[in-house]
């Protein structure tokens, strides 16, 4: 029995260190990619469901330690076993540190990445051959502890680990609490449609507003030509629209919450449009993309959330970590793989929520015309081709939403806007050109940041326009005013905006080399 103790102990040591290295390599690009990664990645249970993917590499490491790294084995054999383990730890540590040090490192092409991996292998081999065995284990342990410490110190990690053992919130349909009073009689059904990355400048140039669907909508609508988004990205703009003020740059985040640099917090307890609707007794449904709406929106009558799964599971994460590093690879390969399916599910859920007349307010956040192309089975082409195709799909969607809401009941209103402009210069140009060649990322954008803003009335007999700057943060006040019929026409909406002051309408400062995710 005593003779079996050392092989068992060595197997456990190899297995533990191999698991730390593999897990760190897989999660490095997800958990350490930004201060808000734990907020937007809200399906950690996927890794528990795919735990079997790590069984064979960890088992192989355990067998290697138990059989080769033992007293009595040739020195080269034991050293080779330790060299392989050290190499795995060094590569994982490099992948983990690469994210915090990204500003100091050049883009990792295939050659450079392979050279760095070879350097890790050479260092491991040198250490295993020349250093004392005790020193080798100290280095291995220190590498593992360093990786564990980096994850443990990531803001929001405690909440993330807690949510490992909770059911997913990606799709849920909770009923409103009994304490919520019934909606007031005569409330106007109101849809809020956030079309992700819908750009005013490009839409004008592409003639989107002259298409039959948009032209017909605009004949019964208020339209603003100088609407500023509530944020530079989906991460900040959606909370800002809900709160009625700009949230600002994010300092950190976790499961179901964000904390801005000024210390303000966004979570289910934050006063927002939805707490206002709840207090007024208006039933609402939410169908949304990117944010974990079912965690941050209190008491929806119906909720359907579609996350961008930056955590694709062990197998896909490890493959991504070790393959050639390109922009679509991290994180956009996983992003592309689910894109059309995400849109199809959102579209179905949106039409279902709108068709239910019990939903007084329906909030829809949909991933079109956001690049890449939303059509299933189509490889991204150029930025402008993908965006043009998504604009056409958006028009079809709007026609279906209008028809559905009109069939569902009496007079309705529909707000159409976007979370931010088409960020060709900040993000997409470099991504498309690296993937599809020179010129593939050109959509003709200037520095204009305006987004469309339309308020359609099903019973309107005319239209109204406004050329003064407005902000989409006005949604918090605008939606209740529409629901409660304090605004009855496009002209009333124009008056509503003319009477507002203090809305944040100044352009955002952006960086053309931004590496932000979405």
C-alpha positions as CSV (number, residue, x, y, z in Angstrom):
1,X,0.0,0.0,0.0
2,X,2.8,2.3,0.9
3,X,4.4,1.6,-2.5
4,X,1.2,3.0,-4.2
5,X,1.2,6.2,-2.2
6,X,3.9,8.1,-4.2
7,X,2.5,7.3,-7.6
8,X,-1.0,8.4,-6.4
9,X,0.4,11.6,-4.9
10,X,2.4,12.4,-8.0
11,X,-0.7,11.7,-10.2
12,X,-2.7,14.1,-8.1
13,X,-0.1,16.8,-8.3
14,X,0.2,16.5,-12.1
15,X,-3.6,16.4,-12.5
16,X,-4.1,19.5,-10.3
17,X,-1.4,21.6,-12.0
18,X,-2.6,20.5,-15.5
19,X,-6.2,21.4,-14.6
20,X,-5.1,24.9,-13.4
21,X,-3.1,25.4,-16.6
22,X,-5.8,24.2,-19.0
23,X,-8.6,26.2,-17.2
24,X,-6.5,29.3,-17.2
25,X,-5.7,29.0,-20.9
26,X,-9.3,28.5,-21.8
27,X,-10.7,31.3,-19.7
28,X,-8.0,33.9,-20.2
29,X,-9.6,35.6,-23.2
30,X,-13.0,35.6,-21.5
31,X,-12.6,36.4,-17.9
32,X,-9.7,38.7,-18.1
33,X,-10.7,40.5,-21.3
34,X,-12.3,43.5,-19.7
35,X,-13.5,44.8,-16.3
36,X,-17.1,44.0,-17.2
37,X,-16.5,40.5,-18.6
38,X,-18.3,38.9,-15.7
39,X,-21.3,41.0,-16.4
40,X,-21.8,40.1,-20.0
41,X,-20.8,36.5,-19.7
42,X,-23.7,35.1,-17.7
43,X,-23.7,31.4,-18.7
44,X,-20.9,30.0,-16.6
45,X,-22.8,26.7,-16.1
46,X,-21.8,25.8,-19.6
47,X,-18.3,24.9,-18.3
48,X,-19.8,22.6,-15.7
49,X,-21.9,20.9,-18.4
50,X,-18.8,20.3,-20.5
51,X,-16.5,19.1,-17.7
52,X,-16.0,15.9,-19.6
53,X,-13.9,17.7,-22.2
54,X,-11.0,18.0,-19.6
55,X,-11.1,14.4,-18.4
56,X,-8.8,12.9,-20.9
57,X,-6.0,15.6,-20.8
58,X,-6.1,15.7,-17.0
59,X,-6.1,11.9,-16.9
60,X,-3.2,11.8,-19.3
61,X,-1.2,14.2,-17.1
62,X,-2.0,12.1,-14.0
63,X,-0.8,8.9,-15.8
64,X,2.4,10.7,-16.9
65,X,3.2,11.7,-13.4
66,X,2.4,8.4,-11.9
67,X,4.3,6.3,-14.4
68,X,7.2,8.4,-15.6
69,X,8.1,10.9,-12.9
70,X,9.1,8.3,-10.3
71,X,12.2,7.2,-8.5
72,X,14.1,4.6,-10.4
73,X,13.0,5.9,-13.9
74,X,15.8,7.1,-16.2
75,X,16.6,10.8,-15.5
76,X,15.6,11.9,-19.0
77,X,12.2,10.2,-18.7
78,X,11.3,12.0,-15.4
79,X,12.7,15.3,-16.7
80,X,10.7,15.0,-19.9
81,X,7.5,14.5,-17.9
82,X,8.2,17.6,-15.8
83,X,9.2,19.6,-18.9
84,X,5.8,18.9,-20.5
85,X,4.0,20.0,-17.4
86,X,6.1,23.1,-17.0
87,X,5.6,24.0,-20.7
88,X,1.8,23.7,-20.2
89,X,2.0,26.0,-17.2
90,X,4.2,28.6,-18.9
91,X,2.0,28.7,-22.0
92,X,-1.1,29.1,-19.8
93,X,0.6,31.9,-17.8
94,X,1.6,33.7,-21.0
95,X,-2.0,33.5,-22.4
96,X,-3.3,34.9,-19.1
97,X,-0.8,37.7,-18.9
98,X,-1.1,38.6,-22.6
99,X,-4.5,40.2,-22.0
100,X,-3.4,42.7,-19.3
101,X,-0.2,43.4,-21.3
102,X,-2.0,43.7,-24.6
103,X,-1.0,47.3,-25.1
104,X,2.7,46.4,-24.9
105,X,2.5,43.4,-27.3
106,X,2.2,43.4,-31.0
107,X,-0.8,41.6,-32.7
108,X,-0.2,37.9,-32.4
109,X,0.1,36.5,-35.9
110,X,0.7,32.8,-36.4
111,X,4.5,33.1,-36.6
112,X,4.9,35.3,-33.5
113,X,2.5,33.2,-31.5
114,X,4.2,30.0,-32.5
115,X,7.6,31.5,-31.6
116,X,6.4,32.5,-28.1
117,X,5.0,29.0,-27.6
118,X,8.3,27.5,-28.6
119,X,10.1,29.9,-26.2
120,X,7.8,28.5,-23.4
121,X,8.7,25.0,-24.4
122,X,12.5,25.8,-24.5
123,X,12.3,27.4,-21.1
124,X,10.5,24.5,-19.6
125,X,13.0,22.0,-21.1
126,X,16.0,24.0,-19.9
127,X,14.5,24.2,-16.4
128,X,13.7,20.5,-16.3
129,X,17.2,19.5,-17.4
130,X,19.3,21.9,-15.4
131,X,17.5,23.0,-12.2
132,X,17.1,20.9,-9.1
133,X,13.9,18.9,-8.9
134,X,12.7,20.9,-5.8
135,X,13.3,24.1,-7.7
136,X,11.2,22.9,-10.6
137,X,8.3,22.1,-8.4
138,X,8.5,25.5,-6.7
139,X,8.4,27.2,-10.1
140,X,5.4,25.1,-11.2
141,X,3.6,25.8,-8.0
142,X,4.3,29.5,-8.2
143,X,3.0,29.6,-11.8
144,X,-0.2,27.9,-10.7
145,X,-0.7,30.2,-7.7
146,X,-0.1,33.3,-9.9
147,X,-2.9,32.2,-12.3
148,X,-5.3,31.4,-9.4
149,X,-4.6,34.7,-7.8
150,X,-5.3,36.7,-11.0
151,X,-8.7,35.1,-11.3
152,X,-9.5,35.4,-7.6
153,X,-8.7,39.1,-7.7
154,X,-10.9,39.8,-10.8
155,X,-13.7,42.1,-9.7
156,X,-17.0,40.2,-9.5
157,X,-15.5,36.8,-9.3
158,X,-17.3,35.8,-6.1
159,X,-20.7,36.5,-7.8
160,X,-19.5,34.6,-10.9
161,X,-18.6,31.5,-8.8
162,X,-21.9,31.7,-7.0
163,X,-23.7,31.7,-10.3
164,X,-21.9,28.6,-11.4
165,X,-24.4,26.6,-9.4
166,X,-27.5,28.6,-10.3
167,X,-29.8,28.0,-13.3
168,X,-29.2,30.0,-16.4
169,X,-31.1,33.3,-16.9
170,X,-30.7,33.3,-20.7
171,X,-34.4,32.6,-21.2
172,X,-37.0,33.1,-18.6
173,X,-40.6,34.0,-18.3
174,X,-41.4,35.0,-14.7
175,X,-44.8,36.2,-13.8
176,X,-45.2,39.7,-12.2
177,X,-45.6,39.7,-8.5
178,X,-49.2,39.8,-7.1
179,X,-48.5,43.2,-5.5
180,X,-48.3,44.9,-8.9
181,X,-51.7,46.6,-9.6
182,X,-53.5,46.0,-12.9
183,X,-52.7,48.4,-15.8
184,X,-54.7,51.6,-16.0
185,X,-57.7,51.4,-18.4
186,X,-57.0,53.1,-21.7
187,X,-53.2,52.8,-21.6
188,X,-51.6,53.1,-25.0
189,X,-49.6,50.0,-25.9
190,X,-46.0,51.1,-26.5
191,X,-43.1,49.3,-28.2
192,X,-39.5,50.3,-27.6
193,X,-37.4,48.8,-30.4
194,X,-33.6,49.2,-30.0
195,X,-32.0,48.2,-33.3
196,X,-28.3,47.5,-32.5
197,X,-25.8,49.7,-34.3
198,X,-28.4,51.4,-36.5
199,X,-26.6,54.4,-38.0
200,X,-28.3,57.6,-39.1
201,X,-25.6,58.7,-41.6
202,X,-25.3,55.4,-43.4
203,X,-29.0,54.8,-43.4
204,X,-29.6,58.2,-45.1
205,X,-26.9,57.4,-47.7
206,X,-28.3,54.0,-48.4
207,X,-31.8,55.3,-48.8
208,X,-33.3,53.3,-46.0
209,X,-35.8,56.0,-45.1
210,X,-37.1,56.0,-48.7
211,X,-38.0,52.3,-48.7
212,X,-41.7,51.5,-48.6
213,X,-41.7,50.2,-45.1
214,X,-39.9,53.2,-43.5
215,X,-41.6,55.8,-45.7
216,X,-45.0,54.4,-44.6
217,X,-43.9,54.5,-41.0
218,X,-42.6,58.0,-41.2
219,X,-45.9,59.3,-42.6
220,X,-47.4,58.7,-39.1
221,X,-44.3,59.5,-37.0
222,X,-42.2,61.9,-35.2
223,X,-38.6,61.8,-36.5
224,X,-35.4,63.4,-35.1
225,X,-32.5,64.0,-37.4
226,X,-29.9,64.8,-34.7
227,X,-30.5,62.1,-32.0
228,X,-27.4,61.3,-29.9
229,X,-27.1,57.8,-28.5
230,X,-26.9,57.2,-24.7
231,X,-23.5,55.6,-24.9
232,X,-20.6,54.5,-27.1
233,X,-21.4,50.8,-26.8
234,X,-24.2,48.4,-25.9
235,X,-22.6,47.9,-22.5
236,X,-23.2,51.5,-21.4
237,X,-25.9,52.8,-23.7
238,X,-28.7,50.4,-22.8
239,X,-28.4,51.0,-19.0
240,X,-28.2,54.8,-19.8
241,X,-31.5,54.6,-21.8
242,X,-33.1,52.8,-18.9
243,X,-31.9,55.2,-16.3
244,X,-32.4,58.4,-18.2
245,X,-28.8,59.6,-17.9
246,X,-25.5,58.5,-19.2
247,X,-23.9,55.9,-17.1
248,X,-20.3,56.7,-18.1
249,X,-17.2,54.5,-18.4
250,X,-17.4,51.2,-16.6
251,X,-15.0,50.4,-13.8
252,X,-16.0,46.9,-13.1
253,X,-19.0,44.5,-13.3
254,X,-20.3,41.1,-12.2
255,X,-23.3,38.8,-12.5
256,X,-26.2,41.2,-12.9
257,X,-24.4,44.5,-12.1
258,X,-22.2,47.2,-13.5
259,X,-20.2,49.9,-11.5
260,X,-19.1,53.1,-13.3
261,X,-15.9,55.0,-12.7
262,X,-17.9,57.6,-10.6
263,X,-19.1,54.8,-8.3
264,X,-22.7,54.7,-9.6
265,X,-24.2,51.2,-9.9
266,X,-26.6,49.6,-12.4
267,X,-28.5,46.5,-11.3
268,X,-32.0,45.2,-10.7
269,X,-32.4,47.7,-7.8
270,X,-31.5,50.8,-9.8
271,X,-34.3,53.2,-10.5
272,X,-35.0,52.9,-14.2
273,X,-37.8,53.0,-16.8
274,X,-38.9,49.6,-15.6
275,X,-39.2,50.5,-12.0
276,X,-41.2,53.5,-13.1
277,X,-43.6,51.3,-15.1
278,X,-43.9,48.8,-12.3
279,X,-44.8,51.6,-9.9
280,X,-47.5,52.8,-12.3
281,X,-48.9,49.3,-12.7
282,X,-48.0,48.9,-16.4
283,X,-47.3,45.3,-17.4
284,X,-44.2,45.0,-19.6
285,X,-42.2,42.4,-21.5
286,X,-38.6,42.4,-22.4
287,X,-36.8,40.6,-25.3
288,X,-33.2,41.6,-25.4
289,X,-29.7,41.0,-26.7
290,X,-26.3,41.1,-25.1
291,X,-27.4,42.3,-21.6
292,X,-28.7,39.8,-19.1
293,X,-32.1,41.5,-19.1
294,X,-33.7,38.8,-17.0
295,X,-31.3,39.7,-14.2
296,X,-31.3,43.5,-14.3
297,X,-35.0,44.2,-15.1
298,X,-37.3,43.8,-12.1
299,X,-40.7,41.9,-12.4
300,X,-41.2,41.6,-16.2
301,X,-44.4,39.9,-17.2
302,X,-42.2,38.0,-19.8
303,X,-38.4,38.0,-20.4
304,X,-36.3,36.5,-23.0
305,X,-32.5,37.3,-23.0
306,X,-30.0,36.2,-25.6
307,X,-26.4,36.6,-24.4
308,X,-23.4,36.9,-26.6
309,X,-21.7,33.7,-25.3
310,X,-18.1,34.8,-24.9
311,X,-17.8,31.6,-22.8
312,X,-18.1,28.9,-25.4
313,X,-17.1,25.9,-23.3
314,X,-13.8,24.1,-22.7
315,X,-13.2,22.6,-26.1
316,X,-13.9,25.8,-28.1
317,X,-12.1,28.0,-25.6
318,X,-8.9,25.9,-25.7
319,X,-9.0,25.7,-29.5
320,X,-9.3,29.5,-29.6
321,X,-6.4,30.0,-27.2
322,X,-4.0,27.9,-29.2
323,X,-4.9,28.8,-32.8
324,X,-3.8,31.8,-34.9
325,X,-4.8,35.0,-33.2
326,X,-7.0,37.2,-35.4
327,X,-9.8,39.6,-34.6
328,X,-12.6,37.3,-35.7
329,X,-11.0,34.6,-33.6
330,X,-11.2,36.5,-30.4
331,X,-14.0,36.8,-29.6
332,X,-15.7,37.0,-32.9
333,X,-15.5,33.4,-34.0
334,X,-17.8,32.4,-31.2
335,X,-19.8,35.6,-31.9
336,X,-20.2,34.7,-35.6
337,X,-21.1,31.1,-34.9
338,X,-24.2,32.1,-32.9
339,X,-25.1,35.4,-34.7
340,X,-27.8,34.3,-37.1
341,X,-29.3,31.8,-34.5
342,X,-29.4,34.6,-32.0
343,X,-31.3,36.9,-34.3
344,X,-33.8,34.1,-35.3
345,X,-34.6,33.4,-31.7
346,X,-34.9,37.1,-30.8
347,X,-37.2,37.8,-33.8
348,X,-39.5,34.9,-32.8
349,X,-39.6,36.0,-29.2
350,X,-40.2,39.7,-30.2
351,X,-43.2,38.9,-32.4
352,X,-44.6,36.7,-29.7
353,X,-44.3,39.3,-27.0
354,X,-45.8,42.0,-29.2
355,X,-48.7,39.7,-30.2
356,X,-49.7,39.4,-26.5
357,X,-52.1,42.3,-25.8
358,X,-51.6,41.9,-22.0
359,X,-48.1,43.5,-22.4
360,X,-48.7,47.2,-22.2
361,X,-45.0,48.0,-22.9
362,X,-42.7,45.8,-24.9
363,X,-38.9,46.5,-24.9
364,X,-37.1,44.9,-27.8
365,X,-33.3,45.0,-28.3
366,X,-32.4,43.1,-31.4
367,X,-29.0,42.4,-33.0
368,X,-29.7,44.0,-36.4
369,X,-28.4,45.8,-38.4
370,X,-25.3,45.2,-36.3
371,X,-22.6,43.5,-38.4
372,X,-21.9,40.8,-39.5
373,X,-24.7,39.5,-41.7
374,X,-27.6,38.1,-39.8
375,X,-28.7,35.7,-42.6
376,X,-28.0,32.0,-41.6
377,X,-25.2,30.2,-43.4
378,X,-23.7,33.3,-45.1
379,X,-20.0,34.1,-44.6
380,X,-19.3,37.7,-43.8
381,X,-18.3,39.6,-47.0
382,X,-17.4,43.3,-46.7
383,X,-18.7,45.6,-43.9
384,X,-20.9,47.6,-46.2
385,X,-22.4,44.5,-47.9
386,X,-23.2,42.9,-44.6
387,X,-24.6,46.1,-43.2
388,X,-26.7,46.7,-46.3
389,X,-28.1,43.2,-46.1
390,X,-28.9,43.7,-42.4
391,X,-30.7,47.0,-43.1
392,X,-32.9,45.1,-45.5
393,X,-33.7,42.5,-42.9
394,X,-34.4,45.3,-40.4
395,X,-37.0,46.7,-42.7
396,X,-38.7,43.4,-43.0
397,X,-38.7,43.0,-39.2
398,X,-40.2,46.5,-38.8
399,X,-43.0,45.6,-41.2
400,X,-43.8,42.4,-39.2
401,X,-43.7,44.3,-35.9
402,X,-46.1,46.9,-37.2
403,X,-48.5,44.4,-38.5
404,X,-48.4,42.3,-35.3
405,X,-49.0,45.3,-33.0
406,X,-51.9,46.5,-35.1
407,X,-53.5,43.1,-35.0
408,X,-53.0,42.7,-31.3
409,X,-55.2,45.6,-30.2
410,X,-56.1,49.2,-30.2
411,X,-54.0,52.3,-30.9
412,X,-50.3,51.8,-30.3
413,X,-47.0,53.6,-30.4
414,X,-43.6,52.4,-31.4
415,X,-40.2,54.0,-30.7
416,X,-37.4,53.1,-33.0
417,X,-33.8,54.0,-32.2
418,X,-30.4,52.5,-31.7
419,X,-27.8,52.0,-28.9
420,X,-25.0,53.5,-31.0
421,X,-23.8,54.3,-34.4
422,X,-22.0,52.0,-36.9
423,X,-18.5,52.0,-35.4
424,X,-16.6,51.5,-38.6
425,X,-13.6,53.6,-37.5
426,X,-13.5,52.3,-33.9
427,X,-13.9,48.6,-34.6
428,X,-15.1,47.1,-37.8
429,X,-12.7,48.5,-40.4
430,X,-9.7,46.8,-38.9
431,X,-11.6,43.5,-38.3
432,X,-13.0,43.2,-41.8
433,X,-9.8,44.3,-43.5
434,X,-7.8,41.7,-41.6
435,X,-10.2,39.0,-42.4
436,X,-11.4,40.0,-45.9
437,X,-8.6,42.1,-47.3
438,X,-7.9,45.8,-48.0
439,X,-11.0,48.0,-48.3
440,X,-13.4,45.3,-46.9
441,X,-14.0,47.5,-43.8
442,X,-15.0,50.7,-45.6
443,X,-18.6,51.7,-45.0
444,X,-18.1,55.4,-45.8
445,X,-18.5,56.6,-42.2
446,X,-17.4,60.1,-41.1
447,X,-17.1,60.9,-37.4
448,X,-20.9,61.4,-37.2
449,X,-22.4,59.7,-34.2
450,X,-26.1,60.3,-34.7
451,X,-28.7,57.5,-34.6
452,X,-32.2,57.4,-35.9
453,X,-35.0,58.3,-33.6
454,X,-38.6,57.7,-34.7
455,X,-41.9,57.6,-32.7
456,X,-44.7,56.0,-34.7
457,X,-48.4,56.3,-33.8
458,X,-50.8,53.8,-35.3
459,X,-53.6,56.3,-35.3
460,X,-51.7,59.4,-36.4
461,X,-52.8,61.4,-39.4
462,X,-49.7,63.4,-39.9
463,X,-45.9,63.6,-39.2
464,X,-43.5,65.9,-37.4
465,X,-39.8,66.4,-37.5
466,X,-37.2,68.0,-35.3
467,X,-33.7,69.2,-36.2
468,X,-32.4,70.1,-32.7
469,X,-30.2,67.7,-30.9
470,X,-31.9,65.2,-28.6
471,X,-30.7,62.2,-26.5
472,X,-32.0,58.7,-26.3
473,X,-31.7,59.0,-22.5
474,X,-35.1,60.7,-22.9
475,X,-36.7,57.2,-23.2
476,X,-37.2,57.0,-19.4
477,X,-39.6,59.9,-19.5
478,X,-41.0,59.4,-23.0
479,X,-42.3,55.9,-22.6
480,X,-44.6,56.6,-19.6
481,X,-45.8,59.7,-21.4
482,X,-46.8,57.7,-24.4
483,X,-48.4,54.8,-22.3
484,X,-50.5,57.3,-20.3
485,X,-51.5,59.2,-23.4
486,X,-50.0,62.5,-22.3
487,X,-48.5,62.5,-25.8
488,X,-51.1,61.8,-28.5
489,X,-49.4,62.6,-31.8
490,X,-46.1,63.2,-33.5
491,X,-46.5,66.9,-32.9
492,X,-46.9,66.3,-29.2
493,X,-43.5,64.3,-29.2
494,X,-41.9,67.3,-30.9
495,X,-43.2,69.6,-28.2
496,X,-42.0,67.1,-25.6
497,X,-38.4,67.3,-26.9
498,X,-38.5,71.1,-27.4
499,X,-39.3,71.5,-23.8
500,X,-36.5,69.4,-22.5
501,X,-33.1,70.8,-21.4
502,X,-30.1,69.2,-19.8
503,X,-30.2,66.0,-21.9
504,X,-26.6,64.9,-22.8
505,X,-26.3,65.6,-26.5
506,X,-22.5,66.3,-26.8
507,X,-20.6,63.9,-29.0
508,X,-18.5,61.2,-27.4
509,X,-14.8,61.0,-27.5
510,X,-13.7,57.8,-29.2
511,X,-10.4,56.1,-30.0
512,X,-10.0,54.7,-33.5
513,X,-7.8,51.9,-32.1
514,X,-10.4,50.8,-29.6
515,X,-10.3,47.1,-28.7
516,X,-13.6,47.1,-26.8
517,X,-15.8,44.1,-27.2
518,X,-19.1,45.1,-28.8
